Every structure is written in structure tokens, then in C-alpha cells.
Amino acid sequence: MSISNRFSGVFLTALLAAAIGLAGCSSGGSEDDDEICNNGTDDDGDGDSDCSDSDCTADPTCTGGAEDCDNGTDDDGDTDVDCDDSDCAADPACTSPAEDCDNGTDDDGDTDIDCADSDCAADPACTGACTADVDYGDGTLTNQEIAAAGLPDALVVIGDLNADPDGIVIEMYSGFGAMADGIVPGTYILAGDDLNYATCGLCVRLFTETADDGYFATGGSVLITSVEPTVVIDLSAVTFEHVTIDGTTFESTPHADGCTSELNSAGFDVAPPPVEICDNEIDDDGDTDVDCDDADCAADVACTGPVEICDNTIDDDGDTDIDCDDADCAADPFCTGTVCTADADYGTIALTDQVVFGASLPDALGVRGALNADIDGIQLEMYDGFGALAAGIVPGTYTLAGDDLNYSTCGLCVRMYTETADSGYFATAGTVDITSVDPFIATLSGLAFEHVDIDGTTFVSTPHADGCVSAVASTGFDLTPTGPICTADADYGAATLTNQLAEDGLPDFIGAVGDLNADIDKVQVELYDTFGVFTTGGITTGTFAITGDELNYSTCGACVRLLTETTPDSGYMATGGTITVTALSPNLVVDLSDVTFEHVTIDGTTFVSTPHADMCTTAVTSASFDVLPTL
């Protein structure tokens, strides 16, 4: 029977009962009548009414049965069925999903979406109730602390803003955004990559008590005067917008409420908290606990004693148990069994990212390539006069044996690296067929490896205690040049230099660097007293041709360089053009005109710059510096 038929049957029964009552003309019940258990009447005329009547013993009204909220039955006998019964007010069968007020979806199925739904009348996304001040003005930062100091890679400072529910957080990450060249003092404009949490190097955030992912800077200026040991930062004219930050990509996107805020000025001046030194009998951090009584020293060797090293046959911690017999070593890989970091067999595989990492022919040559992934790699080191190469580094087919199986004696040394394999794996067998030395072309086959430890003084390689081995059926190197891949633009034209920074060491030195159209390319000017055009008379203003001594980094006085993201070696050095120094103080003002560059390598000892083998060149028609140097 369907629910609609069930309801019809109940209604018909009620009509029949009413008709019978009218026909009987009696106000009392008859023994032929059924007792109704919740109407206060002795319906069957036996002297007992409702739950006092034995006929009602099993009736839900008298047994206290609970209402089942989605079965179409009045289970508890109070005449209210399912969701019409107040007992079902909080039952999931009777409650609709809550409306999410800023997702563009009709979550509760009432045809009204987001702010058009009355359920959202008080939601901040619809009322425009923003949780941050529209303008904090000249803010005061209290309870300042260095939340994380992982210099040179990262630095985080936090502070309460005017009141404790509101706070400023500055996160700095080396190699990103404005911090592409490191976390260093300077004046930074919040723009570009620094306006998104996924890409920022200088990330400025504002938090309120109720602003989920908070507010992210949309503009302003940050002056970093000092990084360590004291962090000194001044914020100026910083604007913010309420954002949502993706938990996976860290992309920050504006929140639907459109809330914004701004801060005219605020400053950090915070030193790292004192650290407890665990063996000097002084309360260094001022918490009344001294040395090993301080919880900060719980893991310090001064308080824990020496640690057992599990594979050196010495009782390091003095408890009479040595290596794996010591309970401290129960979980050490050396004692629990083999934990090998390389595949047992890589099979036949191609080497990617092949490079020559050392070439001083005819004496030595080194090549390497990635094996499957960048954490696994094959490396060949070749040394004239040793092992298989006793007669020189020349083409030929070589079998790995004898002296070539130990790093201290090998001439043809074949190694394999993994992410965690300290000294790596060393070849114990195989064949290397060298077809050409320059360029280097070789086929490797039947390679077997074992995990080894290499002595840092003698270079003797010995098998590691874990006994790990690996193999490569075949692979090969082909380092035939494919032509240069130049990382700089051929011509930057009339360039704009942003994120300018300068250093002042006058009268001996002054220099500046700035982003060139994009943050991965930079122009750098270095002026040195007693060199090049400044050999006599010191560093002065004037217009100078880039020629002669100015063309080599070892002799230049007016040195002009260009750096890109992928030329970390020495970058590009000017080969011609004009540099005009208009002012040295208070601002360094320099104009560059028609400057040409070539990719160079600079010797780390002599500073002599020589053209790179790729012969890459570039040019800048014009560019200008106007920046206040830092001391």
C-alpha cells in the first residue's frame, strides 16, 4: 500500500467512526467499540479509559514509543506524523542542508541561492560585515616575536595590531618574489609575485579574529633595515584584501565579501628570544629553570648523555650494550634489516639531463645523467694514468675489474647515486664502451653496483653494512653539442629596472642591482676605486665608454653585468656601450646606453672573465638606476 493510500484508509475509518457515533445517539461507549488510547474517553464502555484500559497496553501512546521520522506512521501516538511531530525537529530526515552563502549553489534546495536565501540574511558575505578595520592608520605592533628563523632560507615575524584579535605576519622566503636574491635589507615595493601567497617571497598578511584565511597585501612598501640578530622592518601605505588560500596550491584569491583594509604605517623591532645553554649553570632564557632543569634542554646531549651509534662496535652511551644489543638501536635501519634506497634492477634505461661536470682533459673527465628521476643518477669519473685508463682517456671497450672497483684506485670510476645513499653505490662489474671522448659518447652494459662508504681522506670505498646492491642492464651517454641555448633575451631594448637595491662602500665601492623587465633577469653596476676608468681620481661622476679594462671583471672600474635565472655561473659581461654616472650621493644615479653583453665565466680566484662556450650575447638599449644605497 502506498503512503497516499495509507492516509486515505485512516481518513475513511474516522468518517465511519463518526457516522456510527451519530447513529447510536449515546454518549457512553459500547463494549463493541474499540478503545481509543489518547482521547480521555472510555470508548469501549468497560470502565477503563485510555492507557488505564488493558486494550491499550501495546499502544505507542502508552508504551512511550519513539517517532520514526520518515516512515509515514504516528509511532508515538501523539497524532503527529514524521516531520509534523516536534520530536523530529532536529532529525536529518526533516532538516535541510545549510545554505553556503558564497558558493553560487542552492545548497538547501529552496530555489534561493546565496544572499537571495533568507537563511543568509546575517552572513558576513551578504551583510558586508568586514572583520578588519577599513584603515588602521599608524598602527602599533605589540607582542612582537620571531615566529621562525631559518636564515638564509626563511624568516617569519608576527605582532598584534592595535588589539590582540588583529595581527600582522610577514613571511620572507629566499629565492622567491622580492627575495629572489636572498633575504637582505632593502626597500621593497609589494607588487607582482609578492601579491599572491603561492609565489611571494615577501608575504605580508593581516589576521582578524574571524577572517578565515585573513587579508593579503595588495600594495605598499616594506623597508627592511636589519635581518639578524634583530629584525627591523617598517611598513608604509600597505593595502589589503580579504582572501581565501587554497590548502594545496597556496593560491590566494579575493574573498566573495570584497572586504579590504589598509595600514598607513607600522614597524617591527624584535630580537630572537634568548636560548638556554644547557651546561653553564645560568638561567639564560629567564624562565627560572637552569640547564638540564629547563625543558628546552630535554634533548641536549649535555642532559641526555652520549648517543649510541649502532654500527661502530663501541659502547657509545656507556650502558654496557653495544650497537644492536643496545635497546636504543631497536629501530635503527642497521639493526632492523636492509633498507635499500636504489632499485634492485633498473633494466635498460635512458639517461636524461646529461652534463659534463668536470673536464680537464687529457688528465680528467667527469659526466653524469639522471636515471629514471632526478634523485637517481649515473656518474662516470675518468682519470688518466689510473686503472683501465693507465694509457690515457681514449676511446675503447673497458671491462670493470681490479683497480676500477675501488674509488681510491680507479681510472674508470662508475658510480650511482640515490636521494639518501650517502657515498652512493659503486660498480662491481660491467662494461663501458667509449666511442668518443670529446664529445663524450659511451655505452654502459651489464653494470652491477653495491652500496659503499668512501673514506674522506684515503678515498677507499668499502661495502656498506646494509649489503644493498643494484643493477643496470644497459644505458648510455651522448653529449654531442646541440647548439647553444641562450638564457637572456637577444635585445631588451629600452628597459625598466625595478626592485632596485644599492650598496655603499664609498670611497672604495658603490653598486646597484635591479630587475630587468622581469624578476628573473637583472642588471648590475659595480664601481671600484683604483680600477679601470677610476684608476686615478677615485669614483667620480661622468660619462665613461665601456672599453679596455672595463671589459674584464678582473680589471674593470665601471663593471656592468647582466644576470638571468639560469646563468648562476657568472652571467653576462658588458662588451661595449656607455655608462653615465650622474650622482653618487645621496642617491646613486646611473644611466646605461647601448650596452652589449656576452655570456662569460668568471674565475673565482683571479676574477678573470672569459667568454662562455655557448657564445650567447644580448643587449640593452637603455636603462637607469636612481636608488638610495644602504650602508
Secondary structure as GFF3:
##gff-version 3
##sequence-region A 1 631
A	DSSP	alpha_helix	3	24	.	.	.	ID=ss1
A	DSSP	three_ten_helix	50	52	.	.	.	ID=ss2
A	DSSP	three_ten_helix	54	56	.	.	.	ID=ss3
A	DSSP	alpha_helix	60	63	.	.	.	ID=ss4
A	DSSP	three_ten_helix	82	84	.	.	.	ID=ss5
A	DSSP	three_ten_helix	86	88	.	.	.	ID=ss6
A	DSSP	three_ten_helix	114	116	.	.	.	ID=ss7
A	DSSP	three_ten_helix	118	120	.	.	.	ID=ss8
A	DSSP	alpha_helix	124	127	.	.	.	ID=ss9
A	DSSP	beta_strand	141	150	.	.	.	ID=ss10
A	DSSP	beta_strand	154	161	.	.	.	ID=ss11
A	DSSP	beta_strand	167	173	.	.	.	ID=ss12
A	DSSP	three_ten_helix	177	179	.	.	.	ID=ss13
A	DSSP	beta_strand	186	189	.	.	.	ID=ss14
A	DSSP	three_ten_helix	192	195	.	.	.	ID=ss15
A	DSSP	beta_strand	202	207	.	.	.	ID=ss16
A	DSSP	beta_strand	215	226	.	.	.	ID=ss17
A	DSSP	beta_strand	231	245	.	.	.	ID=ss18
A	DSSP	beta_strand	252	254	.	.	.	ID=ss19
A	DSSP	beta_strand	260	270	.	.	.	ID=ss20
A	DSSP	three_ten_helix	291	293	.	.	.	ID=ss21
A	DSSP	three_ten_helix	295	297	.	.	.	ID=ss22
A	DSSP	alpha_helix	301	304	.	.	.	ID=ss23
A	DSSP	three_ten_helix	323	325	.	.	.	ID=ss24
A	DSSP	three_ten_helix	327	329	.	.	.	ID=ss25
A	DSSP	alpha_helix	333	336	.	.	.	ID=ss26
A	DSSP	beta_strand	351	360	.	.	.	ID=ss27
A	DSSP	beta_strand	364	371	.	.	.	ID=ss28
A	DSSP	beta_strand	377	383	.	.	.	ID=ss29
A	DSSP	three_ten_helix	387	389	.	.	.	ID=ss30
A	DSSP	beta_strand	396	399	.	.	.	ID=ss31
A	DSSP	three_ten_helix	402	405	.	.	.	ID=ss32
A	DSSP	beta_strand	412	417	.	.	.	ID=ss33
A	DSSP	beta_strand	425	436	.	.	.	ID=ss34
A	DSSP	beta_strand	441	454	.	.	.	ID=ss35
A	DSSP	beta_strand	461	463	.	.	.	ID=ss36
A	DSSP	beta_strand	469	478	.	.	.	ID=ss37
A	DSSP	beta_strand	497	505	.	.	.	ID=ss38
A	DSSP	beta_strand	509	516	.	.	.	ID=ss39
A	DSSP	beta_strand	522	528	.	.	.	ID=ss40
A	DSSP	three_ten_helix	532	534	.	.	.	ID=ss41
A	DSSP	beta_strand	542	545	.	.	.	ID=ss42
A	DSSP	three_ten_helix	548	551	.	.	.	ID=ss43
A	DSSP	beta_strand	558	563	.	.	.	ID=ss44
A	DSSP	beta_strand	572	583	.	.	.	ID=ss45
A	DSSP	beta_strand	588	602	.	.	.	ID=ss46
A	DSSP	beta_strand	609	611	.	.	.	ID=ss47
A	DSSP	beta_strand	617	627	.	.	.	ID=ss48
###
